[in-house]
């Protein structure tokens, strides 16, 4: 993708400014793809990395360009809000920034989020082959069953599974972004970092909500494993409480498109 194409895409009158900044990235389930510049960019500009060495090299160049364009979009979103993102290339200390990241990863929120992700993997590894939906195992349903052949119950179970698996990694990634922007806010006082921290916190909270609902559904359908699901729900519930305390404004944040 080049800037001329990006400019042409921006002219789409149906685009919602900044909608891509605070979504959960699940384009397949999003009803706003026609309003999302980032989705249009992905459609036009994402290269195929499963190619020859020379093509892969070109693809990486394209990805680098996509990253630069994405940064330009983020800066533009900040300007649209009357804010500005500081230029981090000025006096950037890689070692100091890594230390800040490590402190975040060692904190209670990220430790719990990462623990949750691990427990999700463990639960499915342990129970996929042991639990049955009618005459087929959960593993068979999740791995081999064509969705068009599924019963309504099977579709509901498969839907809950997809929700759990999708947000399993969205939760820690959005929490990290929120916490990192919080650190940047405290250091710089920059308004956009505060905005980003609050908004990312909302995406994390909504992801936690969806996951709790999905696990609760699983608990009703597979009560024999309730004792192994409860720790997952307790971690999610605890995370939600902590995040709401650390980011008290997140619940009320209005995301472009989604909440208006």
C-alpha positions in Angstrom: 0.0 0.0 0.0 1.2 3.5 -0.7 0.1 6.9 0.6 -1.9 7.6 -2.5 -4.0 4.5 -1.9 -4.3 5.4 1.7 -5.5 8.9 0.8 -8.1 7.4 -1.5 -9.3 5.1 1.2 -9.6 8.0 3.7 -12.0 9.7 1.3 -14.6 7.0 2.1 -17.5 9.1 3.7 -18.7 6.1 5.7 -15.5 5.7 7.7 -15.7 6.2 11.5 -12.7 8.1 12.7 -10.6 6.1 15.1 -12.9 3.1 15.4 -10.0 0.8 14.9 -8.0 2.1 17.9 -10.2 0.5 20.6 -11.7 -2.6 19.2 -11.0 -6.2 20.0 -9.5 -7.0 16.6 -12.1 -9.6 15.8 -12.9 -8.5 12.3 -14.8 -11.6 11.4 -17.4 -10.8 14.0 -17.5 -7.0 13.5 -20.4 -5.2 11.9 -18.3 -2.1 11.3 -15.7 -3.4 8.8 -17.1 -1.2 6.1 -16.6 1.8 8.4 -13.0 0.9 9.4 -10.0 2.4 7.7 -7.7 -0.1 9.3 -9.7 -3.0 7.9 -9.6 -1.4 4.5 -5.9 -1.1 4.8 -5.5 -4.7 5.8 -7.6 -5.7 2.8 -5.4 -3.7 0.4 -2.0 -3.9 1.9 -1.3 -7.1 3.9 1.3 -9.2 2.0 1.5 -12.9 1.8 4.4 -14.1 3.9 4.2 -17.7 2.7 6.3 -17.1 -0.4 9.8 -17.2 -1.6 12.7 -15.5 0.1 12.7 -12.5 -2.2 8.9 -12.1 -2.0 9.2 -12.5 1.8 11.7 -9.7 1.9 9.4 -7.5 -0.1 6.6 -8.5 2.2 8.5 -7.4 5.2 9.1 -4.0 3.6 5.4 -3.7 3.0 4.7 -4.6 6.6 7.2 -1.9 7.7 5.3 0.6 5.6 2.0 -0.6 7.0 3.4 0.0 10.5 4.5 3.5 9.6 1.1 4.2 8.1 -0.6 2.9 11.2 1.5 5.2 13.3 0.4 8.1 11.1 -3.2 7.1 11.6 -2.7 7.0 15.4 -1.1 10.4 15.4 -4.0 11.7 13.2 -6.5 10.2 15.7 -4.8 12.1 18.5 -4.9 15.3 16.6 -8.6 14.8 15.9 -9.1 14.6 19.6 -7.1 17.8 20.1 -4.1 15.9 21.5 -0.6 15.0 20.4 1.5 11.9 20.8 5.0 12.8 22.0 7.9 11.9 19.6 9.5 9.0 21.3 12.6 9.1 19.1 13.8 12.0 21.1 16.0 10.9 24.0 14.6 7.3 23.7 16.3 5.0 26.2 15.7 1.4 25.1 17.0 -0.1 28.3 14.9 2.2 30.5 11.8 1.4 28.5 12.4 -2.3 28.8 12.7 -2.0 32.5 9.3 -0.3 32.7 7.8 -3.0 30.6 9.3 -5.7 32.8 7.8 -4.0 35.9 4.4 -4.0 34.3 4.7 -7.7 33.4 5.7 -8.5 37.0 2.8 -6.6 38.4 -0.4 -8.2 39.8 -2.6 -7.4 36.8 -0.3 -8.9 34.2 0.6 -11.9 36.3 -3.0 -12.8 36.8 -3.8 -12.2 33.1 -0.9 -14.4 32.0 -1.9 -17.0 34.6 -5.5 -17.0 33.2 -4.2 -17.6 29.6 -2.1 -20.6 30.8 -5.1 -22.1 32.7 -7.3 -21.8 29.6 -4.7 -23.9 27.6 -4.5 -26.4 30.5 -8.3 -26.8 30.7 -8.8 -27.5 27.1 -5.8 -29.8 27.0 -7.2 -31.8 29.9 -10.8 -31.9 29.0 -11.3 -31.7 25.3 -11.2 -35.4 24.7 -13.1 -36.3 27.9 -16.2 -34.2 27.6 -19.0 -35.1 25.2 -21.7 -33.1 23.4 -24.2 -35.8 22.5 -22.3 -38.6 20.9 -19.1 -36.7 20.0 -16.3 -35.5 22.1 -15.7 -31.8 22.6 -12.4 -32.1 20.8 -14.2 -33.6 17.7 -16.7 -30.8 17.8 -14.1 -28.1 18.0 -11.5 -29.6 15.6 -13.5 -31.5 12.9 -17.2 -30.6 12.9 -18.4 -28.5 10.0 -20.3 -25.6 11.4 -23.1 -26.1 8.8 -23.6 -29.6 10.3 -23.8 -28.5 13.9 -26.9 -28.6 16.0 -28.0 -25.5 17.8 -26.4 -26.7 21.0 -23.2 -27.5 19.2 -23.2 -24.0 17.7 -23.6 -22.4 21.1 -20.8 -24.5 22.6 -18.5 -23.7 19.6 -19.4 -20.0 19.9 -18.5 -20.0 23.6 -15.2 -21.8 22.8 -14.3 -19.2 20.1 -15.0 -16.4 22.5 -12.8 -17.9 25.2 -10.0 -18.6 22.8 -10.1 -15.2 21.2 -10.1 -13.1 24.4 -7.6 -15.4 26.1 -4.8 -13.3 24.5 -6.7 -10.0 23.9 -7.1 -9.6 27.6 -3.4 -9.5 28.5 -2.5 -7.5 25.4 -5.1 -4.8 26.1 -4.2 -4.7 29.8 -0.6 -4.2 29.0 -1.3 -1.4 26.6 -3.5 0.3 29.2 -0.9 -0.1 31.9 1.9 1.1 29.6 -0.1 4.2 28.7 -0.8 4.8 32.3 2.9 4.8 33.0 3.5 7.2 30.1 0.7 9.5 31.4 2.3 9.6 34.9 5.7 10.5 33.3 4.7 13.0 30.7 1.2 14.2 31.7 0.3 13.8 28.0 -3.5 13.8 27.5 -3.5 11.2 24.7 -1.7 8.6 26.9 -4.4 9.1 29.5 -7.1 8.7 26.8 -5.4 5.6 25.5 -5.0 4.1 28.9 -8.7 4.6 29.8 -9.9 3.4 26.4 -7.7 0.3 26.3 -8.9 -0.5 29.8 -12.4 -0.6 28.5 -11.6 -3.0 25.8 -9.9 -5.3 28.4 -13.0 -5.0 30.6 -15.4 -5.9 27.8 -13.1 -8.9 26.9 -13.2 -10.1 30.5 -17.0 -9.7 30.5 -17.4 -11.8 27.4 -15.0 -14.5 28.7 -16.9 -14.7 32.1 -20.2 -15.2 30.2 -18.6 -17.9 28.0 -17.2 -19.8 30.9 -20.4 -19.5 32.8 -22.2 -21.1 29.8 -19.5 -23.9 29.7 -20.1 -24.5 33.4 -23.8 -25.1 32.8 -23.1 -27.4 29.9 -20.2 -29.3 31.6 -21.0 -29.2 35.3 -18.7 -32.2 35.9 -15.7 -29.9 35.5 -17.0 -27.0 37.6 -14.2 -27.3 40.1 -11.7 -26.7 37.4 -13.6 -23.9 35.8 -14.0 -22.0 39.1 -10.4 -20.9 39.3 -10.7 -19.4 35.8 -13.8 -17.5 36.7 -12.3 -16.3 40.0 -9.2 -15.0 38.2 -11.4 -13.2 35.6 -13.7 -11.8 38.3 -10.7 -10.6 40.3 -9.1 -9.0 37.3 -12.3 -7.2 36.5 -12.4 -5.8 40.0 -8.8 -4.7 40.0 -9.0 -3.1 36.5 -12.2 -1.2 37.4 -10.3 0.1 40.5 -7.1 1.1 38.6 -9.0 2.5 35.7 -12.2 3.9 37.2 -13.1 5.9 34.1 -12.8 3.0 31.6 -16.4 1.7 31.9 -17.8 5.1 30.9 -15.5 5.6 28.0 -17.3 6.0 24.7 -15.6 4.2 21.8 -16.2 5.7 18.3 -18.8 3.7 16.5 -19.3 0.9 19.1 -20.7 2.9 22.0 -22.5 5.6 20.1 
